[in-house]
């Protein structure tokens, strides 16, 4: 490119914006599904948006190859905040079901396609 940036440098901010939008939507749906038990969602949205904005404010400095001593920290807080929320959602979904899946934890059970088939041990 003429300004010295690569194609991935120019696409990264746009993909990050889309990723943030999708994460906020999925977090809002998760919060709605679990109600008061899932108050972590509001805090997570705030953390991801605030630290994502802090990271975004330094994007022009990164593109200009200027010093950005805190951009790595703010970006990781935003990313790991979303990963933590996804992990808590997965654990909550397992707890709602009560078990992993009927028959899977039993000896001699295996999943084939979409049906559960017992095999001899």
Secondary structure as UniProt FT lines:
FT   TURN            2..3
FT   HELIX           7..34
FT   HELIX           35..38
FT   HELIX           40..57
FT   HELIX           59..63
FT   TURN            64..65
FT   TURN            69..70
FT   HELIX           71..97
FT   TURN            102..104
FT   TURN            107..108
FT   STRAND          109..112
FT   TURN            113..114
FT   STRAND          115..118
//
